[in-house]
Amino acid sequence: MSSSAGSSSFCHAWTSKQNKQFEKALAVYDKDTPDRWQNVAKAVGGKTPDEVKRHYEILVQDLLKIESDQFPTPNYRGSVSACNHLRGFPNDHNNDQHRRMRNLKL
């Protein structure tokens, strides 16, 4: 894949609907499926096979960083967990979220 094809994912934002369709397509078309990325792109709509493959690769890299503790779990301002943290309550939500992300297998 050329660098220009790989960077096209960054130029075109993914909607929440496309991300959900992407997740569902990955559940159907696993790594052993012939023409996996063509099938995933078709299921998502509006994306090329190169774009969906690059999106997948970026997510895998993010998961590897999370698993190796190189990527901090975000603490969103205004969220319940952020408010609880400011009040001195443990941040169980982020701990649970981090644990779930580690167990997620793409």
Short mmCIF file of the C-alpha atoms (twelve columns), coordinates in Angstrom:
data_MODEL
# 
_entry.id   MODEL 
# 
loop_
_atom_site.group_PDB 
_atom_site.id 
_atom_site.type_symbol 
_atom_site.label_atom_id 
_atom_site.label_alt_id 
_atom_site.label_comp_id 
_atom_site.label_asym_id 
_atom_site.label_seq_id 
_atom_site.Cartn_x 
_atom_site.Cartn_y 
_atom_site.Cartn_z 
_atom_site.pdbx_PDB_model_num 
ATOM 1   C CA . MET A 1   0.000   0.000   0.000  1 
ATOM 2   C CA . SER A 2   1.390   3.386   -0.867 1 
ATOM 3   C CA . SER A 3   1.724   6.084   1.748  1 
ATOM 4   C CA . SER A 4   -0.849  8.223   -0.031 1 
ATOM 5   C CA . ALA A 5   -3.410  5.404   0.108  1 
ATOM 6   C CA . GLY A 6   -2.635  4.867   3.778  1 
ATOM 7   C CA . SER A 7   -3.089  8.508   4.640  1 
ATOM 8   C CA . SER A 8   -6.488  8.735   2.963  1 
ATOM 9   C CA . SER A 9   -8.138  7.388   6.140  1 
ATOM 10  C CA . PHE A 10  -6.994  10.511  7.924  1 
ATOM 11  C CA . CYS A 11  -8.503  12.790  5.298  1 
ATOM 12  C CA . HIS A 12  -11.966 11.265  5.429  1 
ATOM 13  C CA . ALA A 13  -13.539 11.116  8.877  1 
ATOM 14  C CA . TRP A 14  -15.412 8.034   9.987  1 
ATOM 15  C CA . THR A 15  -18.931 8.572   11.270 1 
ATOM 16  C CA . SER A 16  -20.212 6.664   14.277 1 
ATOM 17  C CA . LYS A 17  -22.523 4.777   11.903 1 
ATOM 18  C CA . GLN A 18  -19.587 3.760   9.703  1 
ATOM 19  C CA . ASN A 19  -17.600 2.666   12.751 1 
ATOM 20  C CA . LYS A 20  -20.517 0.519   13.918 1 
ATOM 21  C CA . GLN A 21  -20.868 -1.007  10.443 1 
ATOM 22  C CA . PHE A 22  -17.110 -1.582  10.438 1 
ATOM 23  C CA . GLU A 23  -17.304 -3.449  13.772 1 
ATOM 24  C CA . LYS A 24  -20.174 -5.604  12.550 1 
ATOM 25  C CA . ALA A 25  -18.388 -6.367  9.284  1 
ATOM 26  C CA . LEU A 26  -15.247 -7.445  11.157 1 
ATOM 27  C CA . ALA A 27  -17.371 -9.885  13.146 1 
ATOM 28  C CA . VAL A 28  -18.637 -11.401 9.888  1 
ATOM 29  C CA . TYR A 29  -15.473 -11.232 7.773  1 
ATOM 30  C CA . ASP A 30  -12.589 -12.579 9.847  1 
ATOM 31  C CA . LYS A 31  -8.923  -12.726 8.872  1 
ATOM 32  C CA . ASP A 32  -9.432  -15.964 6.922  1 
ATOM 33  C CA . THR A 33  -12.182 -14.556 4.687  1 
ATOM 34  C CA . PRO A 34  -11.141 -14.165 1.043  1 
ATOM 35  C CA . ASP A 35  -11.407 -10.540 -0.117 1 
ATOM 36  C CA . ARG A 36  -11.929 -9.473  3.490  1 
ATOM 37  C CA . TRP A 37  -11.264 -5.765  2.968  1 
ATOM 38  C CA . GLN A 38  -13.441 -5.539  -0.133 1 
ATOM 39  C CA . ASN A 39  -16.297 -7.125  1.827  1 
ATOM 40  C CA . VAL A 40  -15.770 -4.851  4.822  1 
ATOM 41  C CA . ALA A 41  -15.622 -1.757  2.576  1 
ATOM 42  C CA . LYS A 42  -18.854 -2.796  0.885  1 
ATOM 43  C CA . ALA A 43  -20.548 -3.319  4.271  1 
ATOM 44  C CA . VAL A 44  -19.364 0.067   5.572  1 
ATOM 45  C CA . GLY A 45  -20.139 2.044   2.433  1 
ATOM 46  C CA . GLY A 46  -18.280 5.122   1.254  1 
ATOM 47  C CA . LYS A 47  -14.844 3.638   2.014  1 
ATOM 48  C CA . THR A 48  -12.313 1.838   -0.151 1 
ATOM 49  C CA . PRO A 49  -10.754 -1.497  0.792  1 
ATOM 50  C CA . ASP A 50  -7.473  0.340   1.470  1 
ATOM 51  C CA . GLU A 51  -9.234  2.788   3.787  1 
ATOM 52  C CA . VAL A 52  -10.923 0.073   5.871  1 
ATOM 53  C CA . LYS A 53  -7.701  -1.937  6.066  1 
ATOM 54  C CA . ARG A 54  -5.783  1.145   7.218  1 
ATOM 55  C CA . HIS A 55  -8.521  1.946   9.762  1 
ATOM 56  C CA . TYR A 56  -8.160  -1.595  11.116 1 
ATOM 57  C CA . GLU A 57  -4.361  -1.317  11.281 1 
ATOM 58  C CA . ILE A 58  -4.603  1.965   13.203 1 
ATOM 59  C CA . LEU A 59  -7.006  0.393   15.708 1 
ATOM 60  C CA . VAL A 60  -4.700  -2.599  16.171 1 
ATOM 61  C CA . GLN A 61  -1.763  -0.256  16.817 1 
ATOM 62  C CA . ASP A 62  -3.854  1.684   19.356 1 
ATOM 63  C CA . LEU A 63  -4.736  -1.564  21.147 1 
ATOM 64  C CA . LEU A 64  -1.098  -2.624  21.252 1 
ATOM 65  C CA . LYS A 65  -0.189  0.738   22.785 1 
ATOM 66  C CA . ILE A 66  -2.992  0.403   25.349 1 
ATOM 67  C CA . GLU A 67  -1.909  -3.129  26.254 1 
ATOM 68  C CA . SER A 68  1.682   -1.991  26.758 1 
ATOM 69  C CA . ASP A 69  0.531   1.046   28.802 1 
ATOM 70  C CA . GLN A 70  1.981   3.451   26.229 1 
ATOM 71  C CA . PHE A 71  -1.420  4.958   25.479 1 
ATOM 72  C CA . PRO A 72  -3.253  6.478   28.452 1 
ATOM 73  C CA . THR A 73  -6.942  5.804   28.855 1 
ATOM 74  C CA . PRO A 74  -8.689  9.127   28.185 1 
ATOM 75  C CA . ASN A 75  -10.331 10.926  31.076 1 
ATOM 76  C CA . TYR A 76  -13.023 12.986  29.385 1 
ATOM 77  C CA . ARG A 77  -13.900 16.327  30.928 1 
ATOM 78  C CA . GLY A 78  -17.475 16.528  32.071 1 
ATOM 79  C CA . SER A 79  -17.916 12.771  32.339 1 
ATOM 80  C CA . VAL A 80  -19.164 11.119  35.501 1 
ATOM 81  C CA . SER A 81  -15.793 9.442   36.027 1 
ATOM 82  C CA . ALA A 82  -13.993 12.789  35.739 1 
ATOM 83  C CA . CYS A 83  -16.375 14.362  38.260 1 
ATOM 84  C CA . ASN A 84  -15.955 11.436  40.643 1 
ATOM 85  C CA . HIS A 85  -12.190 11.653  40.307 1 
ATOM 86  C CA . LEU A 86  -12.276 15.350  41.225 1 
ATOM 87  C CA . ARG A 87  -14.402 14.493  44.268 1 
ATOM 88  C CA . GLY A 88  -11.867 11.894  45.388 1 
ATOM 89  C CA . PHE A 89  -13.791 8.801   44.285 1 
ATOM 90  C CA . PRO A 90  -11.870 6.029   42.547 1 
ATOM 91  C CA . ASN A 91  -11.999 6.046   38.788 1 
ATOM 92  C CA . ASP A 92  -13.496 2.553   38.411 1 
ATOM 93  C CA . HIS A 93  -15.103 3.409   35.070 1 
ATOM 94  C CA . ASN A 94  -11.727 4.055   33.437 1 
ATOM 95  C CA . ASN A 95  -10.252 0.937   35.052 1 
ATOM 96  C CA . ASP A 96  -13.126 -1.149  33.702 1 
ATOM 97  C CA . GLN A 97  -12.816 0.491   30.288 1 
ATOM 98  C CA . HIS A 98  -9.073  -0.171  30.196 1 
ATOM 99  C CA . ARG A 99  -9.628  -3.818  31.171 1 
ATOM 100 C CA . ARG A 100 -12.277 -4.246  28.439 1 
ATOM 101 C CA . MET A 101 -10.010 -2.697  25.804 1 
ATOM 102 C CA . ARG A 102 -7.215  -5.094  26.761 1 
ATOM 103 C CA . ASN A 103 -9.533  -8.067  26.303 1 
ATOM 104 C CA . LEU A 104 -10.834 -6.842  22.946 1 
ATOM 105 C CA . LYS A 105 -9.498  -8.992  20.160 1 
ATOM 106 C CA . LEU A 106 -9.696  -7.710  16.610 1 
# 
